[in-house]
């Protein structure tokens, strides 16, 4: 049964900063794929829209659906965007889908006014009825769960995605027995090593892997990604990103740049983020203690020993930037200078220490348009409006705890 999908950001998903300011949760990368695309694969249908925070009403990005309005028709499937469904799952003809015994999606038995979704407080169990089915997947309870669950998700995702892939070319040195796969159109220079001792590796179509690169599984190199050398371990590198140096446990949502030496570990980089030469994220405290992270509700313990940085969409790190363990860099921030920034850098901040200057809106939009144009992408009126709305909300982070 083909059905229309709507991705729903509940109240918890709307706290997933620094990304919630500029994108709905369904457009986060969990494991090898965006959460929305995971559900589209399971349903065999494209999502028709999303319901999220009001400031995202003009959100526009590649194949992402627009915000929904009016009344949703009977039969529409509403998906909790915090559930990353397994890539081998199939929805079938059920009316309610659970993941780990919690309701992850429901098929509407009657039309639903979109207004009921607008503030994120509607619980899907209150509108669930009919036949139920359990699906495999992972719940994202906190933004750092994207890192905590990455390795297990990549192993499962590669098993599902590798069905249409081929073995590595004969000139690539492959170690281990967990599987090394390349989609048609992936290119490898000589002197590339793929180490599958700890997990499988998948390189997707259009990706280019340069000489003196070591890919260590589990690892997925996305479509059109350019890997310029270095060691890339336990990473999910989203489409059309450019990476080089040492990366471990990193997620690139897509179209991000880290093309020089430096270390990114156990971190998430937003779309269009840029990491300057020699920049480093710390992902382990000297005490080997639990990492805490800034959230809109205050600094929280993560129960993780390894956690690097959350770097928002369009954020820029100048050369030699050093980010402390559990750092959050807000969307659109331009971080540069000789000092180590605090644990929280507000969105659209300018500099390296508080009190920060502001990245003026018109200038920020001009830079964003130039950055995107370098990849052949136009910042349209809707996208410009969405980023301007995010900039207008920067005051909501004023006075946030930074230590």
C-alpha positions as CSV (number, residue, x, y, z in Angstrom):
1,X,0.0,0.0,0.0
2,X,1.6,3.3,-1.1
3,X,1.1,6.1,1.3
4,X,2.1,9.7,1.8
5,X,4.7,10.4,4.5
6,X,4.9,13.4,6.8
7,X,7.9,13.8,9.1
8,X,7.0,15.2,12.5
9,X,9.4,17.0,14.9
10,X,8.1,16.5,18.4
11,X,9.1,18.9,21.2
12,X,12.2,16.9,22.0
13,X,13.4,16.9,18.4
14,X,13.1,20.7,18.3
15,X,15.8,21.0,21.0
16,X,18.4,19.2,18.9
17,X,20.7,22.2,18.7
18,X,22.8,23.5,17.0
19,X,20.9,21.9,14.1
20,X,17.3,22.5,15.1
21,X,17.8,26.2,14.3
22,X,18.3,25.6,10.6
23,X,16.8,22.2,9.8
24,X,14.0,19.7,10.8
25,X,15.1,16.5,12.5
26,X,14.3,14.4,9.5
27,X,17.1,16.1,7.6
28,X,19.8,15.0,10.1
29,X,22.1,12.2,9.1
30,X,21.8,9.1,11.3
31,X,24.1,6.3,10.3
32,X,24.6,6.2,6.6
33,X,21.4,8.2,5.6
34,X,19.2,11.1,6.4
35,X,16.4,10.1,8.8
36,X,13.7,11.1,6.2
37,X,15.3,9.0,3.5
38,X,15.4,6.0,5.8
39,X,11.6,6.2,6.1
40,X,11.1,6.9,2.4
41,X,13.0,3.7,1.7
42,X,10.9,1.7,4.1
43,X,7.7,3.1,2.7
44,X,8.7,3.0,-0.9
45,X,7.4,6.5,-1.3
46,X,8.6,10.1,-1.0
47,X,7.7,12.3,2.0
48,X,5.2,15.0,1.1
49,X,6.3,17.3,3.9
50,X,7.3,17.9,7.5
51,X,5.9,19.5,10.5
52,X,8.4,21.4,12.6
53,X,9.3,24.6,14.5
54,X,7.5,27.7,13.0
55,X,10.8,29.4,12.0
56,X,11.5,26.5,9.6
57,X,8.3,27.2,7.5
58,X,10.4,28.1,4.4
59,X,13.1,25.5,4.8
60,X,14.3,24.3,1.4
61,X,17.1,21.9,0.7
62,X,17.7,19.6,-2.3
63,X,15.0,16.8,-2.2
64,X,13.7,17.8,1.2
65,X,9.9,18.2,1.2
66,X,8.3,21.5,2.3
67,X,6.4,22.2,5.5
68,X,2.8,20.9,5.5
69,X,-0.3,23.0,6.1
70,X,-4.0,22.6,6.1
71,X,-5.5,19.2,6.7
72,X,-3.7,15.8,6.3
73,X,-5.7,13.2,4.5
74,X,-6.9,10.0,5.9
75,X,-4.2,7.3,5.2
76,X,-1.3,9.7,5.6
77,X,1.6,8.2,7.6
78,X,3.0,10.6,10.3
79,X,6.5,9.6,11.4
80,X,8.3,10.7,14.6
81,X,11.5,12.1,13.1
82,X,13.5,11.0,16.1
83,X,13.2,7.4,15.0
84,X,15.8,6.3,12.5
85,X,14.3,3.2,11.0
86,X,16.5,0.4,9.8
87,X,17.3,0.5,6.1
88,X,16.1,-3.0,5.5
89,X,12.7,-2.4,7.1
90,X,9.5,-2.5,5.1
91,X,6.4,-0.8,6.4
92,X,3.8,-3.0,4.7
93,X,0.1,-2.5,5.4
94,X,0.0,-1.9,9.1
95,X,-1.6,1.2,10.6
96,X,0.8,1.7,13.6
97,X,4.5,1.0,13.7
98,X,6.5,0.6,16.8
99,X,10.2,0.6,17.4
100,X,11.5,-0.8,20.6
101,X,7.9,-1.1,21.7
102,X,7.3,2.7,21.3
103,X,5.1,4.2,18.6
104,X,7.3,5.5,15.8
105,X,4.7,6.1,13.0
106,X,0.9,6.0,12.5
107,X,-1.4,5.9,9.5
108,X,-4.2,8.4,10.0
109,X,-7.6,6.8,10.4
110,X,-9.3,10.2,9.9
111,X,-8.2,13.6,8.5
112,X,-5.9,15.6,10.8
113,X,-5.6,19.4,11.1
114,X,-1.9,20.2,10.8
115,X,-2.4,22.8,13.6
116,X,-2.4,19.9,16.1
117,X,1.2,19.2,15.2
118,X,2.5,22.8,15.2
119,X,3.9,23.0,18.8
120,X,5.3,19.5,18.9
121,X,3.3,18.3,21.9
122,X,1.0,15.8,20.1
123,X,1.8,12.2,21.1
124,X,1.3,9.8,18.2
125,X,-0.1,7.2,20.6
126,X,-3.2,9.4,21.0
127,X,-4.1,9.1,17.3
128,X,-3.0,5.5,16.8
129,X,-5.5,2.8,15.9
130,X,-5.6,-0.4,14.0
131,X,-3.1,-3.2,13.2
132,X,0.4,-2.8,14.6
133,X,3.8,-3.9,13.4
134,X,7.2,-3.7,15.0
135,X,10.1,-2.3,12.9
136,X,13.8,-2.3,13.7
137,X,15.5,1.1,14.2
138,X,17.2,3.4,16.7
139,X,15.6,6.2,18.7
140,X,17.5,9.5,18.9
141,X,16.8,10.8,22.4
142,X,19.5,13.4,22.4
143,X,21.6,15.0,19.7
144,X,24.7,13.1,20.9
145,X,23.0,9.8,20.2
146,X,23.9,10.3,16.6
147,X,27.5,9.7,17.6
148,X,26.8,7.1,20.3
149,X,24.9,4.9,17.9
150,X,27.0,5.5,14.8
151,X,29.1,2.3,14.7
152,X,26.2,-0.1,15.1
153,X,24.1,1.8,12.6
154,X,26.8,1.8,10.0
155,X,27.3,-2.0,10.2
156,X,23.6,-2.5,9.7
157,X,23.2,0.1,7.0
158,X,26.1,-1.2,4.9
159,X,24.6,-4.7,5.0
160,X,21.4,-3.2,3.5
161,X,23.1,-0.8,1.0
162,X,25.8,-3.1,-0.3
163,X,23.4,-5.3,-2.2
164,X,23.8,-3.1,-5.3
165,X,27.6,-2.5,-4.8
166,X,30.6,-4.3,-6.1
167,X,33.9,-5.4,-4.6
168,X,36.8,-2.9,-4.4
169,X,38.9,-2.5,-7.5
170,X,41.9,-4.9,-7.5
171,X,44.4,-2.1,-7.1
172,X,42.9,-1.1,-3.6
173,X,44.5,-2.9,-0.7
174,X,41.8,-4.5,1.4
175,X,42.4,-5.8,4.9
176,X,40.0,-7.8,7.1
177,X,37.0,-9.9,6.4
178,X,34.0,-7.6,7.1
179,X,33.4,-6.6,3.5
180,X,34.6,-3.7,1.3
181,X,32.2,-2.4,-1.3
182,X,32.2,0.3,-3.9
183,X,29.2,1.5,-5.9
184,X,29.6,1.9,-9.7
185,X,31.2,5.2,-10.5
186,X,33.4,5.4,-7.3
187,X,37.0,6.1,-8.1
188,X,40.2,5.1,-6.3
189,X,43.8,6.3,-6.8
190,X,46.5,3.8,-6.3
191,X,47.9,3.4,-2.7
192,X,44.5,3.4,-1.0
193,X,44.0,1.0,2.0
194,X,40.6,-0.2,3.1
195,X,40.7,-1.8,6.6
196,X,37.6,-3.9,7.4
197,X,39.1,-5.5,10.5
198,X,36.6,-3.8,12.7
199,X,33.7,-3.4,10.3
200,X,32.6,-3.0,6.6
201,X,33.3,-0.1,4.3
202,X,31.1,1.3,1.6
203,X,32.1,4.0,-1.0
204,X,29.2,5.3,-2.9
205,X,28.8,6.4,-6.5
206,X,30.8,9.4,-7.7
207,X,33.1,9.5,-4.6
208,X,36.8,9.9,-5.3
209,X,39.4,8.5,-2.9
210,X,43.0,9.9,-3.2
211,X,46.2,8.1,-2.7
212,X,47.5,7.6,0.8
213,X,44.0,7.3,2.3
214,X,43.1,4.6,4.9
215,X,39.4,3.9,5.2
216,X,38.7,2.0,8.4
217,X,35.4,0.3,8.9
218,X,32.6,0.7,9.7
219,X,32.6,3.6,7.4
220,X,30.5,5.1,4.6
221,X,31.8,7.6,2.1
222,X,28.8,9.2,0.5
223,X,28.0,10.2,-3.1
224,X,30.3,12.7,-4.7
225,X,32.6,12.9,-1.6
226,X,36.2,13.7,-2.2
227,X,38.7,12.1,0.2
228,X,42.1,13.8,-0.1
229,X,44.1,11.4,2.1
230,X,44.5,10.5,5.7
231,X,42.7,8.1,8.1
232,X,38.9,8.0,8.0
233,X,37.6,5.7,10.7
234,X,34.0,4.8,11.8
235,X,32.6,7.8,9.9
236,X,29.5,8.7,7.8
237,X,30.6,11.3,5.3
238,X,27.5,12.9,3.7
239,X,27.2,13.6,0.0
240,X,29.6,16.1,-1.8
241,X,31.7,16.7,1.3
242,X,35.5,17.1,1.1
243,X,37.6,15.5,3.8
244,X,41.3,15.1,4.5
245,X,43.4,14.3,7.6
246,X,42.2,12.3,10.6
247,X,38.6,11.7,11.2
248,X,37.1,9.2,13.7
249,X,33.5,8.7,14.7
250,X,32.4,11.8,12.6
251,X,29.2,12.5,10.8
252,X,29.0,15.0,8.0
253,X,25.4,15.8,7.1
254,X,26.7,16.8,3.7
255,X,28.4,19.5,1.6
256,X,30.9,20.2,4.4
257,X,34.6,20.9,4.0
258,X,37.6,19.6,6.0
259,X,40.3,19.5,3.4
260,X,43.4,20.0,5.5
261,X,45.3,18.3,8.3
262,X,43.7,18.3,11.7
263,X,41.5,16.0,13.8
264,X,37.7,15.7,13.9
265,X,36.5,13.0,16.4
266,X,33.1,11.9,17.6
267,X,31.5,15.0,16.1
268,X,28.6,16.1,13.9
269,X,29.2,18.7,11.2
270,X,26.3,20.6,9.6
271,X,25.8,21.2,6.0
272,X,28.0,23.8,4.4
273,X,30.3,23.9,7.5
274,X,34.0,24.6,6.9
275,X,36.9,23.5,9.1
276,X,40.1,25.5,8.6
277,X,43.6,24.0,8.3
278,X,45.0,22.5,11.4
279,X,41.8,22.7,13.4
280,X,41.2,20.1,16.1
281,X,38.3,18.8,18.1
282,X,39.0,17.2,21.5
283,X,36.9,14.1,22.0
284,X,38.3,12.9,25.3
285,X,38.8,14.7,28.6
286,X,42.2,14.5,30.4
287,X,40.4,12.9,33.3
288,X,38.8,10.3,31.0
289,X,35.5,11.4,32.7
290,X,32.0,11.8,31.4
291,X,31.5,14.5,28.8
292,X,28.9,17.2,29.3
293,X,27.3,19.2,26.5
294,X,25.4,22.5,26.2
295,X,21.7,22.1,25.3
296,X,18.9,24.7,25.2
297,X,17.9,23.4,28.6
298,X,21.3,23.8,30.1
299,X,24.6,21.8,30.3
300,X,23.8,18.1,30.4
301,X,25.8,15.0,31.2
302,X,25.9,12.7,28.1
303,X,27.1,9.5,29.8
304,X,29.7,9.3,27.1
305,X,33.5,9.2,27.5
306,X,34.2,10.1,23.9
307,X,32.3,13.1,22.4
308,X,33.7,15.9,20.3
309,X,31.8,18.9,18.9
310,X,28.4,19.7,17.4
311,X,29.1,22.2,14.6
312,X,26.0,23.8,13.1
313,X,25.1,24.5,9.5
314,X,27.2,27.2,7.7
315,X,29.5,27.4,10.7
316,X,33.2,28.3,9.9
317,X,36.3,27.4,11.9
318,X,39.4,29.5,11.1
319,X,42.8,27.9,10.8
320,X,44.2,26.3,13.9
321,X,40.9,26.4,15.8
322,X,40.9,24.2,18.9
323,X,37.6,23.1,20.2
324,X,37.3,21.6,23.7
325,X,35.6,18.3,24.5
326,X,31.8,18.6,24.2
327,X,31.8,21.9,22.3
328,X,28.7,23.3,20.5
329,X,29.2,25.8,17.7
330,X,26.0,27.5,16.6
331,X,24.7,27.7,13.1
332,X,26.4,30.4,11.0
333,X,29.1,31.1,13.6
334,X,32.4,32.4,12.3
335,X,35.1,31.2,14.8
336,X,38.6,32.5,14.5
337,X,41.5,33.8,16.6
338,X,44.1,32.5,18.9
339,X,42.0,31.6,22.0
340,X,40.2,28.4,22.6
341,X,36.4,29.1,22.3
342,X,34.1,28.3,25.2
343,X,31.9,25.2,25.3
344,X,29.1,27.0,23.6
345,X,29.5,29.4,20.7
346,X,26.1,31.1,20.0
347,X,24.7,31.0,16.4
348,X,26.0,33.8,14.1
349,X,28.8,34.7,16.6
350,X,31.9,36.3,15.2
351,X,35.3,35.7,16.9
352,X,36.6,33.3,19.5
353,X,35.7,34.6,22.9
354,X,32.7,36.3,24.5
355,X,31.4,38.9,24.3
356,X,31.1,37.8,20.7
357,X,30.4,40.2,17.8
358,X,27.6,39.3,15.5
359,X,27.8,38.0,11.9
360,X,25.6,40.6,10.3
361,X,22.7,39.0,8.5
362,X,23.2,40.5,5.0
363,X,26.9,39.6,5.1
364,X,26.2,36.1,6.4
365,X,23.6,35.5,3.6
366,X,26.1,36.8,1.0
367,X,28.8,34.4,2.2
368,X,26.4,31.5,2.3
369,X,25.3,32.1,-1.3
370,X,29.0,32.3,-2.4
371,X,29.8,29.1,-0.6
372,X,26.9,27.2,-2.1
373,X,27.6,28.6,-5.6
374,X,31.1,27.0,-5.5
375,X,29.3,23.6,-5.5
376,X,26.8,24.7,-8.2
377,X,24.0,25.2,-5.7
378,X,21.8,28.3,-5.6
379,X,20.6,29.8,-2.4
380,X,17.0,30.5,-3.4
381,X,14.5,32.8,-1.9
382,X,13.0,30.2,0.4
383,X,16.4,29.1,1.7
384,X,17.5,32.7,2.2
385,X,14.2,33.4,4.1
386,X,14.8,30.3,6.3
387,X,18.4,31.4,7.2
388,X,17.2,34.9,7.9
389,X,14.5,33.5,10.2
390,X,17.2,31.5,12.0
391,X,19.4,34.7,12.3
392,X,16.4,36.5,13.8
393,X,16.1,33.9,16.5
394,X,19.7,34.3,17.6
395,X,18.5,36.3,20.6
396,X,16.9,33.1,22.0
397,X,20.5,31.9,22.8
398,X,21.6,35.2,24.5
399,X,23.0,34.6,28.0
400,X,23.2,30.8,27.5
401,X,25.6,29.0,29.8
402,X,28.9,28.6,28.0
403,X,31.0,26.8,30.6
